[in-house]
Each structure stands twice: as C-alpha cells, then as structure tokens.
Amino acid sequence: MDKQLNRALGDSTNRSPLAWVTGGGSGIGRALALRLASDGWVVAVSARTVRDLETLAAEAPDRIHPFPLDVTDAEATLNTVALIEDRLGPIDLVVLNAGSYSRDAADQFDAAAFRATVDVNLMGTVHCLAPLLSRMLARGAGHIAVVASVVGYVGLPGAVAYGATKAALINMCEALYPQLAARNVRLSVINPGFVDTPLTQKNDFPMPFMISAEEAVDHIMAGLKSRRFEIAFPWKMALSLKLLAWLPAPLFFAVTRRMIR
C-alpha cells in the first residue's frame, strides 16, 4: 500500500483505504480496480454487467466488492453510494470512469443517441458526484477523480456527442476545484488518449499513440499520488490535441477536415 497516497487521502491507520471505481467491468476500470486491490486497497466496483463484476471480484475476493449499477439511474446511484459506505466504510477515493462512445456524423445526427451519450458520460458522473460531494465535504476529506478525455480539448469529427460530454466534464471539474480544495477534498480530472479496451477495439479508424490498459493505470496511479489536477496521457496525444486547439480557425479546420471519412 502506498503510504504517500494514504497520507494525501487523510487515511486512518486503523483500516485499509476504500476506493470506488465505476465502469469497472472492463478496460481501464477493471485494470485500475485490480491494481488498487494489489496495492492494499479495499475496492468497491460498479458496472451494469453483473457477470463482469463477478469475474473481477473472483480475482481478489477479499479486496474487490461488486455493486452492480447503472449510473444513468440517479436514485440507484444515490442508494449505491449509501450501501457502499454502510458496508465498507467511508469512500476515500472514487474514480468515476463509466462512459460510452459511438461514432456520429452530421448526416446521421440523432437526438436520442446524443442524449444517451450525455446520460452516461455526463449525467452518470453528476449522479455519482451529488451524494459523494455532500459526504466528503462533511468529512473534510476524500479524493474524486473524474475520467474525461483528451477529446474534450477540441471538437473532432466523429466524436460530436462524446467530445461534448468530455469537454463538459473538464469544465465542470475546473469549476468545482477551488471550492473543494478549500474544504480539503481533492479533485482530479483524468484525460486519456486512445487506450486498448473493448470500447476502442470496435473503432475502425486510426488511433495514434495507443497504449494498453495497464499502461493507462500506471499513468493514473502516478497522477493520483501527485498533486496534479490534470492527469493526461500519453503525453504525445495530449500535447497534439492541445496544440490543435490553439491553432487559428482556418488552420484548425484544415486539419480536422482531413479526419472526415
């Protein structure tokens, strides 16, 4: 167990620290839950697919505890936070990782599909934050990490709804950070690039600077142990999109037009 991270979270020496990971059934969430468990954390893990949670918990039955949840259900999310803390104790670290992506386009723009992405990526995170913030602010302790994306830096063809939700998450975290920091609640925003997961394996377009889920977890753990607000990786992808966002509009659109399929 990492003592530096425990001190940063204000952890009591009388118990193992408790983390909650949403979207933990596969990909980054699953790999992160296993890493935290191997580092001595007790880990509550949520996802919609019960079977994924059961197989994950079987890998570390004394450390990983499944809590099936659809984060688009606000009441169920509120009840799950209460259930986790009733059973396992105060949540020291939460990684809000649940998310979805489907490629979209102007000639196939669909309001229902857009809303579905918003419901998972943005409102799902909001549903988790509402009960967590009240509890952590009352305790004056805790660490919240919100998984957004480097795609939130700039609008890219094919990621109309996805990029909008990730940009909203980044903006929301920037707005919340000062007040939370003043009350001793840490907030981080995690901005991954392309990570090899079941979600990205469905993509049929080039994905530069792809890394494995285990490499992504290395970056996340290092970032959580630091005092950085933003945890962005891999650096080549993050820097490329930040530079793209700084270009004058004519140059910017000259680049993004090349991404149209």
N, C-alpha and C positions, 0 to 999 in steps of 0.2 A: 504494500500500500504506500502511496507516495505521501510522505509527511508534509511536504511543501503544499500540496493541493489540499490536504486536510486542514492545515492552518489557514489557508486562504478562504476555506469554507466555514471556518469557525467550528470545526468538528469537535465533538466531545470525545474524550479518550475512553468513555465508558461503552461506546458502541461503534460498530463499523458504519461508515458513512453510507447514506442511501441515495441512489440515483434513480431517476425515472427517464426512460427512453421511449418516445413514441415513434411509430413507424419502424418498430424493432423486429418485424418478422423476417426481413431480408435486407440485403445490401448494406449500406453504411450503418444503419441502426442495429442490425444483427451483429456485425463485426464489432461495433462500439460496445454493445452490451457484454459480449464475451471478453473484450479487453478490460472493461471495468471490473467484471467479476474476477478475472485473473489477478487484478491488482488489489483485490481485497474488499471491493465494494459489494454491498447488497444492491441488487438491481431489479427494479420493477420495470417490466417491459409491456408495452401495449401495441396492438395492431388489430386489424379487422379479422385476419385469418387465424382461427384458433389453432389449426394444425401447425402452422409456422411457429406459433408461440410455444406449443407443447414440445416440438422438437428442439427448439432453442433452450427451453428450461431443462430438458433432459441432459444437455451438455454440462450444466452446472447446477444441479438440483438444489444444492444448499445455498446458492447465491442468487440465482435468477428466478424471479417470480412472475408468472404471466397474469396480465389483467386485460382481457380482450376489450377492445374499444373502437368505436367509430367516432373519430373526433369531430365529425360534422354534427353530431348529436350533442348539443350544449348541456342538456340535463344529465346525460350519461357521463359526459366528461367531468362535470361537477361532482357527480357521485363517485366516479373512479378516483379522483384526487382524494376525496374523503376516505374512501376504502383503503387506498394505499397507506395513508398516514395512520389510519386506525390499526391496520395490521402490522405495519413495518416501522412506523415512526415518522418523524419529520423528514421531508424531502430536502436533501442538501443541494443536490444538483439535478436539474432537468434539462434534457436535450430534446427540443421539440423538432422532430425530424420527419413527421408524417407529411407526405406530399405526393402529388401525381403530375404527370406530364402527358399530353397528347399533342402531336403536331397540328397546327392550324394554318389557315391561309385566308386572304381577303375574299377569294371567290368561294370559300366554304365556311364563311363566318357564321357561327351558330351560337345564339344567346344561351341556350340550355347547356351546351358544352362548356362555354365560358363560365357560367355560373357554377357548374360542377367543379371546375378547377379552383375557383375562388372559395367555394365551400370547404374544400380540403386544405389547400395551401395557406390561405389567409384566415378564413373564419375558424378553421380547425385549430390553428395556432392561438387565435383570440380566445376560443372556448377554453383552452388549457390555461392561458395566462390569467384569466379572470379569477379563478379560485387560487391559483398559485401566488399571485401578487398580494392578495389580501393576507394570506398566511405568512409569506416570507416577510412582508413589511411589518406585520405584527411581531414577528420574532426578531426582526432586525438582522437577518442572516439568510444566506442562500445564494445560489448561482443559477441563472437561467441562460441557456444557450439556444438561440433560435437558428435553425438551418434555413438560410435563404439560398442564394446562388450568385455567381459572378454574372449571370444573365440579367440580374437585377440592376446592373450598372447602366445598361444600354438596350434599346429596343432592337431585337433581331427578328428577321423574317422566320416564320415557323414557330415562334415562341410568343405569340401575341398575348394569350391569357397567362401562360406560365411566367413570362417575363414581368407582366404587370403585377402578378401576385408577389413575386420575389422582390421587385422594387418596393412594393408596399411594405413588405416585412422589414426591409432595411430602413426605410423611412420611419416606420413605427418604432423600431429599436433605438434609432438616433433620438427620437423624441422622448422616449422613456428613460434613456440612460441617465441624464443628470439627476432627476428626482430619485431614482433607485440608488444611484451611487451615494447620494446624500443620506440615505437611510440604510447603508451598509448591505444592500442587495446588489450583487454583481450581475451584469448583463453582457452577454457576448452575442455577436452575430457571426454565423459560420457561412462562408461563401465558397462552396466547392465549384470547381470546374467539372469536366467530364470524369466520372468515376465508373469503373466497370461493375455494374449491378444489373439485376434482371430488368430494371427500367430502361437503362441505356442500351442494353442488348437488343431491344426492339427497334432502335433507331437505324435508319438506312441512309445516313448521311455522314460525312467525315466528322470525326470527333478528335480534334488535336489535343495533344498533351494528356491523353487518357492515363489515369492511374488506377491501381487496384483499390478495393475497399479497405484492405489492411493498411495501405499507404495513406489513405484518407484518414483513417483512425490515428495513425502516427501524428499527422498534422493537427488533428483535433485535440488529442491529448496534450501535445506540446502547447497549443494555444490556450487550453483550459488552465494549464499550470502557470501561464504568464499573466500579465495584467493587461493584455491587449483587448481592445473592444472588438476588433475585426480579426477573424481567423479565415484567411483566404488562401486557397491553394488549388492546383500547383501555381507557383508564382508566375510562370510564363503565361499561363492562361489569364490569370487575374490582371497582370500588367498589360497584356494585349488588349483586353476589353476596356480597361481604364484609359489607355491611350486612344482607343477608338472613340470613346465617349467625349474626349477632349477635342476631336477634330472639328473644324468648321463644317456646317451642314452639307455644303456641296461635296466635300471630300468624304464625309461620313456616309452619305447616301451612295456615293460612287462605290464604296466598299460593300455596303450591305446589299446593293442591287445584285452583286455577284453571288449572293447566297440564295437568290430566288431559284427554285427548282423548275 
